[in-house]
């Protein structure tokens, strides 16, 4: 091999290295953007989870309150029915 052939090979290898390096840098940049997007999505989903947990807790509390209200209304209606039966029996 001659010096000019070695130089040509070296230049060719250098060009290939530069192209590969540029490609790797582009991939890194693309992955960085993708990672940032995913981190943002994770943050949004985390916030949404907290909101849904708060909403779920509120719904549980409302459900419990409604059950208590229904139980109180049932007791009131049972007492009213019993009182009406007594009135009916006393009038008969």
C-alpha distance (Angstrom), angle and dihedral (degrees) to the residues before:
residue distance angle dihedral
X1 . . .
X2 3.72 . .
X3 3.75 127.7 .
X4 3.79 90.6 -108.9
X5 3.81 90.7 53.6
X6 3.81 90.4 49.5
X7 3.79 90.0 49.3
X8 3.79 90.4 49.1
X9 3.82 91.0 49.1
X10 3.80 90.9 46.6
X11 3.79 91.1 49.3
X12 3.81 90.6 47.5
X13 3.80 91.6 49.6
X14 3.78 90.6 46.3
X15 3.81 91.2 51.5
X16 3.81 90.7 48.4
X17 3.81 90.1 48.5
X18 3.81 91.6 49.6
X19 3.83 91.0 48.8
X20 3.81 91.8 48.5
X21 3.79 91.2 46.0
X22 3.81 91.5 49.8
X23 3.79 89.7 49.4
X24 3.82 91.1 50.7
X25 3.81 90.7 49.2
X26 3.81 90.1 51.1
X27 3.81 90.3 50.2
X28 3.81 90.7 49.3
X29 3.80 90.8 50.2
X30 3.80 91.1 48.1
X31 3.82 91.7 48.2
X32 3.82 90.4 48.1
X33 3.80 90.7 54.1
X34 3.79 90.7 45.8
X35 3.81 90.7 48.9
X36 3.81 91.9 49.8
X37 3.81 90.2 50.3
X38 3.79 91.3 49.4
X39 3.80 92.0 47.8
X40 3.80 89.7 51.2
X41 3.80 90.1 49.2
X42 3.80 90.9 49.3
X43 3.80 90.0 50.7
X44 3.80 91.8 50.3
X45 3.79 92.0 47.0
X46 3.81 90.6 48.6
X47 3.80 90.1 53.3
X48 3.79 90.3 46.8
X49 3.81 89.8 52.3
X50 3.81 90.7 53.6
X51 3.80 90.9 49.0
X52 3.79 91.9 48.3
X53 3.81 91.1 48.4
X54 3.81 89.8 51.9
X55 3.80 90.9 47.6
X56 3.80 90.6 47.6
X57 3.80 91.0 51.4
X58 3.81 90.4 49.8
X59 3.80 90.8 49.8
X60 3.81 91.0 49.7
X61 3.80 90.5 51.4
X62 3.81 91.6 47.7
X63 3.80 90.9 48.1
X64 3.81 91.1 51.3
X65 3.81 91.1 48.2
X66 3.82 91.0 50.2
X67 3.81 91.3 49.5
X68 3.80 89.8 51.0
X69 3.81 90.3 48.3
X70 3.80 90.8 48.9
X71 3.81 91.5 49.5
X72 3.81 90.8 50.3
X73 3.82 91.0 47.9
X74 3.81 90.7 48.3
X75 3.82 90.9 52.0
X76 3.80 90.4 48.3
X77 3.80 91.9 50.2
X78 3.81 92.2 46.6
X79 3.81 90.0 51.5
X80 3.80 90.2 47.9
X81 3.82 91.1 49.7
X82 3.79 90.7 49.2
X83 3.81 91.1 49.0
X84 3.81 91.0 49.3
X85 3.79 90.3 50.5
X86 3.81 90.1 51.9
X87 3.80 91.1 49.4
X88 3.80 90.6 48.4
X89 3.82 92.0 48.8
X90 3.79 92.8 47.0
X91 3.79 91.6 49.3
X92 3.78 93.8 49.2
